[in-house]
Amino acid sequence: MPNKNQLDTPEDQQFATQVSKIVINAPIQKVWEALTKRGEVLPFFFGSVLETTGLAPGAPVRMRTPNGKYTGVVGEVLEFEPPRLYSMTFKFTNYDDPICKVTHELKEVNGGTEYTLTSSQIPKGTKTESQMKQGGPIITSNLKSVVETGKPTFMGRFIMIMGSLFAFMSPKSSLSTHWPLDKKVE
């Protein structure tokens, strides 16, 4: 489902696009606030903490472990239109894969808010493609659960526990000292 926010072009078949969509039984503002919360654990993003200098185009984004020692995802805000659109470049720090793009879109619908997570310009055949294919449905279902019930799904809680237990095994390339907010991600 190509749109103006997608980086890849139809003729460029070396990239994948993945879309996960869900309806959340909550007002759009409540979903937006959960999605863009900074400085605290986000259970739907695998227990990461969003750090940025500000959510505005050009601002750096880092998804860090709660203790700040490791950074799992880095990127830069591309578009930010509250409470409907948040788009950013995206790179896993533990892979040497190229940058891709992640877009969060919210739309008011009967019964709540439709949340669409679109990952695009993902290089086909990469570890990033595999991880994002698994992650999209987990993120959408956990965001729904967190907003509606105040807690993540069982799978979300399990992933957060396992992540904290095995954080010490994170590669040195993911140390936050390698990913300061003032470092441009290429």
Stockholm file with secondary structure:
# STOCKHOLM 1.0

chainA/1-186         MPNKNQLDTPEDQQFATQVSKIVINAPIQKVWEALTKRGEVLPFFFGSVLETTGLAPGAPVRMRTPNGKYTGVVGEVLEFEPPRLYSMTFKFTNYDDPICKVTHELKEVNGGTEYTLTSSQIPKGTKTESQMKQGGPIITSNLKSVVETGKPTFMGRFIMIMGSLFAFMSPKSSLSTHWPLDKKVE
#=GR chainA/1-186 SS CCCTTCSSCTTCTTEEEEEEEEEESSCHHHHHHHHTCCSSEEGGGTTEEEEESCSSTTCEEEEECTTSSBEEEEEEEEEEETTTEEEEEEEETTSCCCCEEEEEEEEEETTEEEEEEEEEEEETTSHHHHHHHHHHHHHHHHHHHHHHHSSCCHHHHHHHHHHHHSGGGSCGGGBGGGSCTTSCCC
#=GC SS_cons         CCCTTCSSCTTCTTEEEEEEEEEESSCHHHHHHHHTCCSSEEGGGTTEEEEESCSSTTCEEEEECTTSSBEEEEEEEEEEETTTEEEEEEEETTSCCCCEEEEEEEEEETTEEEEEEEEEEEETTSHHHHHHHHHHHHHHHHHHHHHHHSSCCHHHHHHHHHHHHSGGGSCGGGBGGGSCTTSCCC
//
